[in-house]
């Protein structure tokens, strides 16, 4: 008999190391959990008691190679003979090995031949691969590694071989001889996985004792095997000697608070054998009891057991099986079990969010209620499966009965189901909750709409996918919206240079209009540019692709610097600068404030190659509006855009501001007298107020850009043009208004949004403007220079000192105080040392 180890799984525990380092205001918290080594787990045991089945009761059986000439069983052995290559042997296919790079094999066998050539013992890669374990000339070799000459092997002699491989690619081979001595014959690195078994369907394959087809000459004529065992991890060194012995300590069963059943397996080897179990609080035991089946006799393995009582609750006990007969003694390896606790385990109730709940906000506050009937302090561990495997994400330590909560930053996606549970321990017993899950609401992707290309210098707007666009547009305008009110980010890329490049990006956007200004890359005529606009709310993306095609090289630019000047009561002079690629300039005009909109609207004034003209025979004190287009003779194109201007003819010589005979006749006046007509503040030909002669009144008496009804609402003077100032911002139709007549603008008004807000003067040169009434300043108006600039927000304290300067000053003070304290302590230590020397 030989000594035997326990093949049960033993968990030794975890080491927790915590180190804390603090200097000034910086600290580091580090926790490391280090699992200790654990015994290997026996998953197969083949004892050849008249069959090839697994003694452990799995569904796995060995199979005999078809080339085996004859085979049979004899006193717990399986023997075979073979007449030709590849010889006889056994095949094991198992799915009980979870990691094919991390396992152990043990087998006790003898060969009829151990030389002179190779005699294959073990193969990993199937019948056609030459790698494996061999006898060669009474020595051992693990091909493709070198031969080991440490031991000499003999035919018809049983040897215990233990083959172990770990996940670090290290293989170790041990030989246990009949006298019990253990020799390690191989320790090799196996980076090429020569010892990793091949996979067949869902199982891993090992082939024992038969040759491969690479040479067809490395087989033996026969042999016997007494034992084959497989472990799901590498054996420890202290387990090697007992790995294949005849006595095996089994796992304890029927464990209660004060009792347990001890189990084992013993082969008496055809001799009357007394079997006992030793147990106690340490591995020196102290108490022995006789197995219920003792004594035993025969040639097969016997399952033996006994029940022990009078144990202490919640206590670990060591035990082993012991066998004695005329041939000697055999002890199983040391094993342990722990009696159940008489403690009341903690209870877990009231999970929030409730299981299977839906429409739960991302990163919700999760709650659980715990109670311990014994009043023990508890530890709550929170686990989630948000990453695809269970992970610990939070701990509540040393808590009493009550409700506790945690959040998990991984629960951050919309339209997602998240799984979580808790484990609560009172230091004695642990209770795991059920697995809970909840689902966050689906996300509504952000929208991007009304993509508009704007050129303020040419006064035009185009939707994207535009053709005949001019070069150097001013900006791109996009309406952004997210129905979930999520903050958005935008990324704009172009392929203007042949490769995609980011030309504009921004984050932290809310619903509203987004404006992109970096469009200088649209700089060639008759060219198509490609645009890709990506918008995300942090959960989903929306994408839009567009093309922008600039106009032909023959399309002229519009005129510029169009100027209209009234030179008399019946004449207005017009001057302009010709646009690029222009042969002629077309000028057309209409009476009133609305200029012609196309080359057939209104009256043609000019169509030639010059840069000035005059309109004559006009009405006295009448407004006329003019529009100018460029024309290219080569392509036959008018300019895509135009420029406009207006002017009002001067008053008539009689001083009544009119030459209109109809109006004079209506009120009984002559065209040469100076009796005034109804009041016309802005001299545009429309009376301020309706009359019988003219029921249509002027909507803007002072022609300052704001209707009289708006000025009345704001409180400004409808007849004072200087109390309204049109300003240029990113928001169209913006005005500054003086509502109290003191000569200072005090109100902002936007006619396109009908928003009006009160301006705040913080100095003589800075008046703050809120353009959208959201409580945030957007622009600063300088009354002295008349300029409008964007408002720049800075992080300051209430005293006006930037916060970063206060933080820096605080750090300097802390360092200074620390140095002073260190110097004082050193001085005190030096003084103490001097006093010690004097004594």
TORDO-68965 format. One record per residue (C-alpha): x, y, z; residue number from 1. Coordinates in pm, whole numbers, plus 50000, padded with zeros to 5 digits. Example, Ala and Ser with C-alpha at 12.3 -4.5 7.8 and 13.67 -1.06 7.14 Angstrom:
! TORDO-68965
{{51230,49550,50780},1}
{{51367,49894,50714},2}
This chain:
! TORDO-68965
{{50000,50000,50000},1}
{{50099,50362,49944},2}
{{50004,50683,50110},3}
{{49717,50872,49947},4}
{{49627,51241,49938},5}
{{49283,51403,49945},6}
{{49158,51527,49614},7}
{{48894,51758,49752},8}
{{48900,52132,49672},9}
{{49036,52336,49965},10}
{{49007,52715,49969},11}
{{49257,52871,50207},12}
{{49120,53224,50185},13}
{{49221,53575,50087},14}
{{49480,53817,50214},15}
{{49369,54179,50236},16}
{{49641,54442,50238},17}
{{49555,54807,50280},18}
{{49807,55090,50266},19}
{{49727,55458,50302},20}
{{49973,55740,50220},21}
{{49886,56106,50281},22}
{{50094,56415,50188},23}
{{49923,56757,50209},24}
{{49585,56703,50040},25}
{{49669,56389,49826},26}
{{49597,56032,49938},27}
{{49610,55688,49776},28}
{{49394,55391,49877},29}
{{49502,55050,49745},30}
{{49351,54709,49814},31}
{{49498,54382,49692},32}
{{49335,54043,49721},33}
{{49575,53750,49683},34}
{{49430,53398,49668},35}
{{49653,53128,49819},36}
{{49722,52795,49654},37}
{{49458,52526,49663},38}
{{49450,52149,49624},39}
{{49376,51998,49286},40}
{{49024,51876,49210},41}
{{49000,51506,49107},42}
{{48752,51475,48818},43}
{{48813,51115,48691},44}
{{48927,50790,48857},45}
{{48951,50470,48652},46}
{{49026,50163,48874},47}
{{48953,49887,48614},48}
{{48723,49682,48836},49}
{{48610,49470,48541},50}
{{48511,49777,48336},51}
{{48645,50099,48185},52}
{{48396,50326,48367},53}
{{48481,50621,48589},54}
{{48468,50515,48958},55}
{{48361,50872,49046},56}
{{48033,50813,48864},57}
{{48067,51049,48567},58}
{{47931,50946,48229},59}
{{48286,50929,48090},60}
{{48438,50590,47998},61}
{{48767,50487,47839},62}
{{48764,50330,47492},63}
{{48994,50052,47361},64}
{{49197,50123,47048},65}
{{49075,49904,46756},66}
{{49427,49767,46692},67}
{{49438,49602,47035},68}
{{49484,49231,46966},69}
{{49353,49106,47302},70}
{{49265,49261,47639},71}
{{49103,49178,47973},72}
{{49084,49237,48348},73}
{{49287,49077,48629},74}
{{49266,49180,48999},75}
{{49203,49552,48937},76}
{{49419,49570,48625},77}
{{49342,49607,48253},78}
{{49593,49426,48024},79}
{{49636,49429,47651},80}
{{49849,49282,47369},81}
{{49919,49413,47019},82}
{{50062,49254,46703},83}
{{50146,49556,46485},84}
{{50151,49937,46464},85}
{{50017,50148,46620},86}
{{49977,49901,46905},87}
{{49706,49874,47166},88}
{{49588,50121,47427},89}
{{49312,50345,47561},90}
{{49156,50678,47463},91}
{{49002,50929,47705},92}
{{48771,51206,47581},93}
{{48660,51437,47863},94}
{{48468,51761,47906},95}
{{48554,51781,48276},96}
{{48871,51980,48210},97}
{{48766,52347,48204},98}
{{49104,52477,48084},99}
{{49309,52245,47856},100}
{{49627,52432,47952},101}
{{49578,52366,48324},102}
{{49542,52000,48436},103}
{{49712,51688,48579},104}
{{49719,51322,48469},105}
{{49821,51025,48684},106}
{{49855,50665,48559},107}
{{50011,50346,48704},108}
{{50125,50103,48431},109}
{{50393,49862,48307},110}
{{50513,49779,47951},111}
{{50641,49450,47812},112}
{{50913,49657,47633},113}
{{51095,49979,47724},114}
{{51337,49973,47429},115}
{{51551,49955,47231},116}
{{51367,50221,47024},117}
{{51086,50458,47113},118}
{{50784,50313,47296},119}
{{50505,50567,47317},120}
{{50331,50618,47653},121}
{{50110,50929,47618},122}
{{49989,51137,47320},123}
{{49812,51475,47321},124}
{{49751,51571,46958},125}
{{49582,51270,46811},126}
{{49699,50962,46617},127}
{{49902,51153,46354},128}
{{50116,51372,46582},129}
{{50461,51263,46702},130}
{{50471,51474,47022},131}
{{50431,51290,47350},132}
{{50589,51087,47633},133}
{{50809,50784,47542},134}
{{51039,50515,47680},135}
{{51359,50497,47475},136}
{{51633,50243,47554},137}
{{51521,50215,47921},138}
{{51519,50597,47956},139}
{{51241,50858,47930},140}
{{51187,51136,47678},141}
{{50912,51393,47639},142}
{{50936,51479,47271},143}
{{50999,51751,47144},144}
{{51210,51811,47458},145}
{{51539,51640,47538},146}
{{51580,51291,47688},147}
{{51596,51251,48069},148}
{{51861,51008,48191},149}
{{51799,51038,48565},150}
{{51617,50704,48601},151}
{{51644,50366,48433},152}
{{51314,50192,48358},153}
{{51253,49819,48333},154}
{{50994,49610,48153},155}
{{50717,49436,48349},156}
{{50758,49689,48634},157}
{{50481,49921,48750},158}
{{50554,50295,48766},159}
{{50334,50585,48877},160}
{{50364,50871,48627},161}
{{50220,51215,48720},162}
{{50200,51465,48433},163}
{{50112,51825,48534},164}
{{50064,52140,48325},165}
{{49975,52494,48445},166}
{{49838,52798,48266},167}
{{50187,52956,48265},168}
{{50284,52689,48005},169}
{{50505,52501,48255},170}
{{50493,52120,48242},171}
{{50625,51889,48514},172}
{{50659,51510,48501},173}
{{50708,51301,48817},174}
{{50781,50928,48859},175}
{{50681,50746,49181},176}
{{50856,50409,49207},177}
{{50728,50104,49393},178}
{{50938,50193,49698},179}
{{50749,50525,49723},180}
{{51035,50751,49616},181}
{{50932,51056,49406},182}
{{51154,51189,49124},183}
{{51078,51497,48913},184}
{{51209,51410,48568},185}
{{51086,51711,48367},186}
{{51019,52081,48422},187}
{{50991,52257,48085},188}
{{50830,52565,47933},189}
{{50580,52470,47664},190}
{{50503,52793,47471},191}
{{50401,52593,47158},192}
{{50131,52400,47352},193}
{{50282,52060,47271},194}
{{50110,51924,47584},195}
{{49768,52086,47529},196}
{{49523,51810,47430},197}
{{49341,51846,47102},198}
{{48970,51921,47106},199}
{{48730,51665,46960},200}
{{48378,51812,46935},201}
{{48318,51954,47286},202}
{{48576,51731,47461},203}
{{48954,51706,47504},204}
{{49141,51389,47404},205}
{{49428,51193,47565},206}
{{49565,50870,47408},207}
{{49746,50620,47635},208}
{{50004,50354,47530},209}
{{49942,50350,47151},210}
{{50174,50492,46886},211}
{{50099,50761,46626},212}
{{50116,50714,46247},213}
{{50416,50946,46198},214}
{{50667,50657,46213},215}
{{50456,50339,46256},216}
{{50727,50176,46467},217}
{{50709,50317,46820},218}
{{50466,50079,46992},219}
{{50498,49800,47244},220}
{{50363,49445,47229},221}
{{50157,49483,47546},222}
{{50128,49592,47907},223}
{{49896,49651,48203},224}
{{49743,49956,48372},225}
{{49608,49967,48729},226}
{{49498,50327,48764},227}
{{49428,50640,48558},228}
{{49326,50963,48732},229}
{{49261,51317,48599},230}
{{49265,51645,48793},231}
{{49120,51978,48678},232}
{{49431,52172,48787},233}
{{49801,52109,48857},234}
{{49883,51890,49156},235}
{{50085,52047,49436},236}
{{50425,51891,49514},237}
{{50304,51742,49843},238}
{{50023,51562,49657},239}
{{50243,51375,49408},240}
{{50349,51085,49636},241}
{{49990,50989,49716},242}
{{49825,51066,49383},243}
{{49780,50701,49274},244}
{{49794,50512,49604},245}
{{49537,50257,49722},246}
{{49382,50467,50000},247}
{{49190,50783,49920},248}
{{49032,51020,50169},249}
{{48695,51127,50032},250}
{{48489,51437,50093},251}
{{48288,51456,50415},252}
{{47909,51440,50378},253}
{{47594,51488,50588},254}
{{47762,51775,50774},255}
{{47551,51930,51054},256}
{{47629,52158,51346},257}
{{47761,51863,51558},258}
{{47811,51565,51324},259}
{{47953,51455,50986},260}
{{48007,51140,50777},261}
{{48371,51066,50683},262}
{{48433,50881,50356},263}
{{48719,50710,50178},264}
{{48825,50442,49931},265}
{{49063,50157,50014},266}
{{49198,49867,49808},267}
{{49302,49585,50049},268}
{{49508,49415,49775},269}
{{49375,49072,49867},270}
{{49465,49102,50235},271}
{{49245,49153,50541},272}
{{49263,49522,50614},273}
{{49155,49728,50913},274}
{{49027,50072,50816},275}
{{49000,50369,51054},276}
{{48949,50744,51031},277}
{{49159,50991,51228},278}
{{49015,51337,51297},279}
{{49066,51644,51512},280}
{{49099,52024,51509},281}
{{49449,52007,51353},282}
{{49635,51778,51115},283}
{{49774,51592,51416},284}
{{49416,51465,51469},285}
{{49390,51313,51820},286}
{{49086,51086,51774},287}
{{49045,50762,51575},288}
{{48723,50575,51487},289}
{{48682,50247,51297},290}
{{48514,50253,50957},291}
{{48173,50086,50948},292}
{{48294,49840,50680},293}
{{48619,49739,50854},294}
{{48777,49488,50815},295}
{{48774,49446,50435},296}
{{48937,49193,50199},297}
{{48961,49152,49822},298}
{{49126,49299,49516},299}
{{48891,49587,49432},300}
{{48841,49934,49580},301}
{{48603,49948,49877},302}
{{48406,50258,49975},303}
{{48439,50304,50350},304}
{{48272,50551,50587},305}
{{48169,50634,50941},306}
{{47967,50904,51116},307}
{{48123,51109,51396},308}
{{47921,51313,51647},309}
{{47974,51552,51939},310}
{{48141,51813,51721},311}
{{48150,52188,51786},312}
{{47937,52412,51558},313}
{{48108,52636,51305},314}
{{48445,52463,51354},315}
{{48697,52326,51103},316}
{{48809,51962,51146},317}
{{49095,51772,50982},318}
{{49057,51402,50896},319}
{{49205,51118,50687},320}
{{49142,50750,50609},321}
{{49394,50495,50744},322}
{{49439,50131,50636},323}
{{49656,49856,50794},324}
{{49713,49496,50683},325}
{{49990,49239,50675},326}
{{50155,49426,50386},327}
{{50185,49750,50582},328}
{{49986,50071,50635},329}
{{49844,50330,50401},330}
{{49710,50673,50495},331}
{{49496,50898,50284},332}
{{49583,51263,50259},333}
{{49462,51524,50505},334}
{{49120,51676,50432},335}
{{48902,51924,50614},336}
{{48538,52009,50668},337}
{{48360,52274,50875},338}
{{48052,52205,51085},339}
{{47746,52416,51026},340}
{{47687,52723,51234},341}
{{47403,52757,51484},342}
{{47402,53124,51388},343}
{{47097,53299,51233},344}
{{47199,53409,50884},345}
{{47114,53766,50768},346}
{{46795,53825,50568},347}
{{46761,54036,50253},348}
{{46436,54212,50149},349}
{{46291,54508,49954},350}
{{46520,54536,49649},351}
{{46488,54867,49464},352}
{{46456,54888,49164},353}
{{46215,54599,49194},354}
{{46292,54292,48988},355}
{{46188,54309,48619},356}
{{46103,54681,48648},357}
{{46126,54897,48334},358}
{{46178,55264,48244},359}
{{46433,55300,48525},360}
{{46666,55600,48500},361}
{{47030,55530,48420},362}
{{47255,55488,48724},363}
{{46961,55453,48967},364}
{{46998,55452,49345},365}
{{46970,55082,49440},366}
{{46836,54993,49785},367}
{{46827,54675,49992},368}
{{46702,54606,50345},369}
{{46907,54368,50566},370}
{{46835,54225,50910},371}
{{47025,53993,51145},372}
{{46818,53829,51420},373}
{{47130,53794,51638},374}
{{47212,54165,51606},375}
{{47547,54084,51444},376}
{{47735,54348,51243},377}
{{47704,54276,50871},378}
{{47893,54339,50547},379}
{{47698,54393,50224},380}
{{47870,54323,49891},381}
{{47704,54450,49573},382}
{{47758,54265,49244},383}
{{47659,54339,48885},384}
{{47680,54161,48551},385}
{{47690,54480,48343},386}
{{48028,54387,48187},387}
{{47930,54032,48086},388}
{{48064,53867,48402},389}
{{47984,53917,48769},390}
{{48190,54190,48935},391}
{{48194,54345,49282},392}
{{48114,54718,49251},393}
{{48046,54836,49610},394}
{{48069,54733,49978},395}
{{47888,54849,50293},396}
{{48104,54751,50593},397}
{{47997,54691,50955},398}
{{47631,54781,50916},399}
{{47335,54706,51141},400}
{{46974,54628,51060},401}
{{46835,54878,50809},402}
{{46813,54990,50446},403}
{{47131,55062,50249},404}
{{47196,55189,49898},405}
{{47460,55211,49626},406}
{{47494,55332,49267},407}
{{47684,55173,48981},408}
{{47842,55395,48713},409}
{{47827,55101,48469},410}
{{47445,55122,48466},411}
{{47472,55413,48221},412}
{{47316,55308,47889},413}
{{46959,55366,47778},414}
{{46747,55079,47645},415}
{{46958,54826,47840},416}
{{46877,54549,48090},417}
{{47109,54537,48392},418}
{{47154,54244,48638},419}
{{47255,54279,49003},420}
{{47246,54105,49341},421}
{{47390,54137,49691},422}
{{47570,53905,49932},423}
{{47533,53974,50306},424}
{{47759,53820,50572},425}
{{47750,53849,50952},426}
{{48099,53700,50980},427}
{{47961,53352,51033},428}
{{47700,53289,50765},429}
{{47653,53445,50425},430}
{{47322,53495,50246},431}
{{47310,53567,49873},432}
{{47005,53743,49735},433}
{{46821,53641,49423},434}
{{46945,53792,49096},435}
{{46748,54109,49011},436}
{{46726,54297,48684},437}
{{46577,54621,48554},438}
{{46563,54794,48215},439}
{{46640,55158,48138},440}
{{46412,55350,47897},441}
{{46486,55354,47526},442}
{{46668,55658,47395},443}
{{46532,55901,47135},444}
{{46817,55986,46897},445}
{{46896,56356,46850},446}
{{46771,56538,46540},447}
{{46956,56772,46307},448}
{{46740,56977,46071},449}
{{46730,57288,45849},450}
{{47093,57277,45743},451}
{{47148,57621,45590},452}
{{47456,57769,45424},453}
{{47469,58147,45482},454}
{{47679,58416,45315},455}
{{47621,58748,45491},456}
{{47843,58945,45250},457}
{{47630,58826,44957},458}
{{47299,58822,45150},459}
{{47199,58469,45056},460}
{{47107,58140,45221},461}
{{47110,57792,45068},462}
{{47005,57451,45196},463}
{{47284,57196,45182},464}
{{47316,56976,44872},465}
{{47325,57320,44712},466}
{{47450,57407,44364},467}
{{47575,57745,44241},468}
{{47703,57834,44589},469}
{{47956,58114,44613},470}
{{48299,58070,44764},471}
{{48381,58153,45126},472}
{{48033,58120,45283},473}
{{48001,58292,45621},474}
{{47862,58006,45827},475}
{{47661,57684,45836},476}
{{47344,57690,46047},477}
{{47183,57370,46187},478}
{{46881,57326,46412},479}
{{46960,57068,46684},480}
{{46702,56900,46907},481}
{{46685,56609,47151},482}
{{46346,56513,47292},483}
{{46514,56358,47599},484}
{{46690,56692,47671},485}
{{47032,56522,47664},486}
{{47342,56730,47605},487}
{{47465,56684,47248},488}
{{47800,56682,47068},489}
{{47856,56751,46699},490}
{{48139,56656,46467},491}
{{48167,56792,46111},492}
{{48411,56637,45864},493}
{{48480,56719,45500},494}
{{48653,56560,45206},495}
{{48758,56887,45047},496}
{{49121,56773,45012},497}
{{49065,56412,44908},498}
{{49074,56276,45262},499}
{{48826,56321,45545},500}
{{48921,56587,45798},501}
{{48746,56729,46102},502}
{{48668,57098,46041},503}
{{48432,57167,46328},504}
{{48336,56997,46656},505}
{{48162,57106,46973},506}
{{48025,56947,47292},507}
{{47770,57038,47558},508}
{{47509,57156,47308},509}
{{47142,57205,47396},510}
{{46832,57231,47179},511}
{{46861,57527,46944},512}
{{47059,57660,46650},513}
{{47420,57556,46606},514}
{{47647,57771,46389},515}
{{47971,57646,46230},516}
{{48202,57921,46103},517}
{{48512,57740,45979},518}
{{48416,57718,45609},519}
{{48723,57873,45444},520}
{{48791,57537,45276},521}
{{48505,57615,45032},522}
{{48740,57825,44819},523}
{{48728,57697,44457},524}
{{48479,57767,44179},525}
{{48301,57492,43987},526}
{{48394,57238,44260},527}
{{48189,56987,44462},528}
{{48266,56958,44833},529}
{{48151,56668,45051},530}
{{48026,56715,45405},531}
{{47953,56458,45681},532}
{{47770,56581,45993},533}
{{47756,56352,46300},534}
{{47544,56432,46605},535}
{{47525,56232,46929},536}
{{47341,56265,47260},537}
{{47591,56031,47427},538}
{{47376,55727,47349},539}
{{47287,55732,46978},540}
{{47422,55899,46664},541}
{{47244,56064,46373},542}
{{47439,56127,46054},543}
{{47378,56346,45750},544}
{{47586,56368,45435},545}
{{47572,56661,45193},546}
{{47741,56807,44888},547}
{{47809,57173,44818},548}
{{47882,57270,44457},549}
{{48021,57616,44385},550}
{{47908,57804,44077},551}
{{48068,57813,43733},552}
{{48367,58036,43669},553}
{{48148,58232,43423},554}
{{47888,58330,43681},555}
{{47984,58684,43790},556}
{{48002,58808,44143},557}
{{47735,59066,44228},558}
{{47824,59435,44235},559}
{{47939,59589,44562},560}
{{47932,59932,44725},561}
{{47594,60019,44569},562}
{{47527,60382,44672},563}
{{47214,60590,44607},564}
{{47209,60969,44666},565}
{{46913,61209,44617},566}
{{47048,61505,44417},567}
{{46717,61693,44385},568}
{{46345,61658,44439},569}
{{46323,61453,44119},570}
{{46665,61284,44076},571}
{{46872,61013,44253},572}
{{47228,60927,44148},573}
{{47346,60563,44167},574}
{{47710,60436,44183},575}
{{47859,60089,44233},576}
{{48170,59874,44203},577}
{{48161,59601,43937},578}
{{48183,59239,44051},579}
{{48447,58992,43926},580}
{{48387,58834,43583},581}
{{48135,59114,43502},582}
{{48078,59271,43156},583}
{{47759,59467,43230},584}
{{47563,59581,43534},585}
{{47182,59575,43539},586}
{{47010,59838,43763},587}
{{46634,59828,43825},588}
{{46421,60033,44068},589}
{{46076,60063,44226},590}
{{45901,60329,44427},591}
{{45880,60250,44797},592}
{{46086,60050,45046},593}
{{46077,59719,44852},594}
{{46349,59673,44592},595}
{{46308,59466,44271},596}
{{46362,59093,44332},597}
{{46458,58976,43979},598}
{{46577,59114,43647},599}
{{46220,59167,43520},600}
{{46077,59328,43834},601}
{{46036,59708,43852},602}
{{46176,59955,43600},603}
{{46509,59912,43422},604}
{{46738,60206,43487},605}
{{47069,60085,43348},606}
{{47223,59788,43163},607}
{{47574,59863,43042},608}
{{47944,59851,43127},609}
{{47976,60161,43347},610}
{{47972,60212,43723},611}
{{47725,60501,43767},612}
{{47391,60636,43644},613}
{{47099,60856,43759},614}
{{46725,60812,43788},615}
{{46532,61125,43683},616}
{{46172,61253,43666},617}
{{46104,61113,44012},618}
{{45839,61229,44257},619}
{{45920,61482,44526},620}
{{45997,61350,44876},621}
{{45952,60989,44762},622}
{{46151,60679,44853},623}
{{46290,60467,44569},624}
{{46462,60131,44603},625}
{{46725,60000,44362},626}
{{46867,59652,44287},627}
{{47189,59575,44096},628}
{{47295,59252,43920},629}
{{47615,59164,43732},630}
{{47609,59003,43387},631}
{{47874,58787,43211},632}
{{47860,58788,42829},633}
{{48068,58469,42783},634}
{{47848,58239,42984},635}
{{47529,58442,42953},636}
{{47488,58441,43332},637}
{{47350,58702,43570},638}
{{47501,58701,43916},639}
{{47329,58462,44152},640}
{{47290,58735,44409},641}
{{47240,59110,44409},642}
{{47281,59425,44612},643}
{{47014,59679,44702},644}
{{47000,60042,44819},645}
{{46735,60313,44855},646}
{{46709,60691,44871},647}
{{46435,60955,44903},648}
{{46409,61256,44676},649}
{{46425,61597,44843},650}
{{46129,61827,44923},651}
{{45968,62066,44666},652}
{{46052,62435,44644},653}
{{45729,62556,44805},654}
{{45830,62418,45141},655}
{{45532,62189,45195},656}
{{45731,61874,45135},657}
{{45511,61769,44847},658}
{{45461,61808,44477},659}
{{45161,61580,44465},660}
{{44885,61774,44288},661}
{{44621,61521,44393},662}
{{44692,61572,44760},663}
{{44702,61948,44726},664}
{{44375,61951,44544},665}
{{44212,61733,44802},666}
{{44290,61968,45087},667}
{{44245,62289,44883},668}
{{44618,62376,44855},669}
{{44816,62482,44553},670}
{{45146,62324,44455},671}
{{45326,62656,44498},672}
{{45203,62745,44849},673}
{{45361,62635,45176},674}
{{45055,62509,45359},675}
{{45167,62178,45509},676}
{{45011,61840,45433},677}
{{44951,61582,45718},678}
{{45267,61512,45926},679}
{{45522,61275,45765},680}
{{45807,61242,46017},681}
{{46041,61028,45805},682}
{{45951,61202,45479},683}
{{45862,60875,45305},684}
{{45539,60996,45145},685}
{{45317,60817,45398},686}
{{45147,61027,45669},687}
{{45217,60937,46027},688}
{{44845,60908,46090},689}
{{44564,60814,45848},690}
{{44366,61095,45675},691}
{{44059,61109,45462},692}
{{44287,61161,45164},693}
{{44515,60872,45254},694}
{{44367,60612,45493},695}
{{44694,60408,45482},696}
{{44929,60542,45751},697}
{{45305,60492,45797},698}
{{45374,60184,46024},699}
{{45720,60323,46114},700}
{{45696,60704,46154},701}
{{46064,60764,46221},702}
{{46198,60488,45986},703}
{{46421,60342,46261},704}
{{46342,59978,46173},705}
{{46082,59914,46446},706}
{{45707,59940,46389},707}
{{45530,60208,46590},708}
{{45330,59938,46774},709}
{{45657,59776,46893},710}
{{45800,60111,47005},711}
{{45481,60191,47191},712}
{{45501,59852,47363},713}
{{45865,59911,47459},714}
{{45806,60276,47562},715}
{{46033,60444,47303},716}
{{45949,60753,47092},717}
{{45780,60661,46762},718}
{{45902,60984,46605},719}
{{46263,60978,46724},720}
{{46491,60778,46492},721}
{{46788,60801,46730},722}
{{46623,60606,47014},723}
{{46661,60273,46821},724}
{{46990,60117,46707},725}
{{47012,59808,46483},726}
{{47302,59583,46593},727}
{{47473,59285,46430},728}
{{47484,58962,46632},729}
{{47441,58593,46554},730}
{{47068,58657,46598},731}
{{46904,58843,46313},732}
{{46691,59159,46358},733}
{{46843,59269,46689},734}
{{46796,59624,46824},735}
{{46900,59839,47120},736}
{{46622,60071,47241},737}
{{46614,60386,47458},738}
{{46277,60350,47638},739}
{{46294,60655,47866},740}
{{46438,60921,47633},741}
{{46755,60980,47836},742}
{{46985,60916,47541},743}
{{47107,60577,47672},744}
{{47002,60241,47531},745}
{{46849,60036,47813},746}
{{46653,59754,47640},747}
{{46740,59477,47392},748}
{{46473,59367,47141},749}
{{46472,59097,46867},750}
{{46193,59131,46610},751}
{{46239,58776,46474},752}
{{46188,58614,46820},753}
{{45986,58897,46987},754}
{{46221,58871,47288},755}
{{46298,59191,47482},756}
{{46522,59205,47788},757}
{{46653,59476,48018},758}
{{47021,59572,47966},759}
{{47241,59617,48273},760}
{{47511,59886,48284},761}
{{47809,59767,48489},762}
{{48031,60058,48378},763}
{{48029,60352,48139},764}
{{48174,60128,47867},765}
{{48001,59797,47943},766}
{{47630,59730,47916},767}
{{47536,59360,47945},768}
{{47281,59202,47708},769}
{{47081,58877,47751},770}
{{46950,58794,47399},771}
{{46730,58493,47485},772}
{{46602,58581,47832},773}
{{46770,58273,47988},774}
{{46938,58468,48269},775}
{{47286,58441,48109},776}
{{47470,58740,47956},777}
{{47545,58695,47584},778}
{{47693,59029,47463},779}
{{47854,59349,47593},780}
{{47765,59687,47439},781}
{{48013,59977,47462},782}
{{47818,60307,47441},783}
{{48142,60500,47385},784}
{{48261,60306,47079},785}
{{47923,60166,46978},786}
{{48072,59813,46948},787}
{{47906,59481,47035},788}
{{48127,59196,47161},789}
{{48042,58846,47293},790}
{{48029,58819,47672},791}
{{48320,58610,47811},792}
{{48246,58413,48128},793}
{{48531,58358,48375},794}
{{48550,58151,48694},795}
{{48595,58406,48980},796}
{{48509,58440,49343},797}
{{48258,58695,49467},798}
{{48546,58932,49529},799}
{{48642,58914,49160},800}
{{48963,58721,49222},801}
{{48996,58419,48986},802}
{{48932,58093,49170},803}
{{49250,57934,49035},804}
{{49459,58207,49203},805}
{{49291,58139,49539},806}
{{49360,57763,49499},807}
{{49728,57829,49417},808}
{{49761,58066,49712},809}
{{49602,57809,49945},810}
{{49848,57537,49831},811}
{{50147,57772,49884},812}
{{50026,57856,50237},813}
{{49983,57486,50326},814}
{{50335,57403,50198},815}
{{50480,57696,50393},816}
{{50310,57591,50720},817}
{{50427,57230,50666},818}
{{50791,57341,50619},819}
{{50775,57560,50930},820}
{{50641,57271,51139},821}
{{50914,57036,51007},822}
{{51188,57290,51092},823}
{{51044,57342,51442},824}
{{51035,56966,51507},825}
{{51395,56926,51386},826}
{{51509,57213,51609},827}
{{51329,57058,51908},828}
{{51488,56716,51838},829}
{{51834,56877,51813},830}
{{51783,57056,52145},831}
{{51672,56731,52314},832}
{{51981,56552,52181},833}
{{52210,56825,52320},834}
{{52041,56799,52661},835}
{{52085,56420,52655},836}
{{52458,56459,52585},837}
{{52497,56700,52880},838}
{{52331,56451,53113},839}
